[in-house]
Amino acid sequence: FDLIIMDVNMPVMDGLTAISRIRTREAERGLARTPIVMLTANTTSAHQERAMLAGADALVAKPVTLEILLDGVRQGLAAVESCPQRTAAA
């Protein structure tokens, strides 16, 4: 995938857990880092920190407009492109 848009609240597995599993799989397989943009209504600094620690590259606040979503996509892509050590698993 070129980019993942992940909702924080999902019925089977929450977005933070899903992101952590994706990052673990990328590391285990030596795969390039896929940009992940997290969608959430929780925009406190604590929620943003948890998302980034889980491996998100950008956070988009709900309710989402096209402009806000596109900005988040740009941030997610830029985060991966600007950090060479983050583009591929160590």
Number of C-alpha atoms within 10 A of each C-alpha: 5 8 13 16 19 20 18 19 13 11 6 7 10 13 22 22 14 18 23 16 14 17 21 14 13 17 15 11 11 12 14 15 22 22 26 28 27 26 23 20 15 14 14 8 9 10 14 18 14 12 25 18 13 18 24 26 23 23 29 26 15 14 10 13 11 8 9 14 19 13 15 22 23 14 19 24 19 14 18 19 14 10 10 10 11 15 16 15 16 12
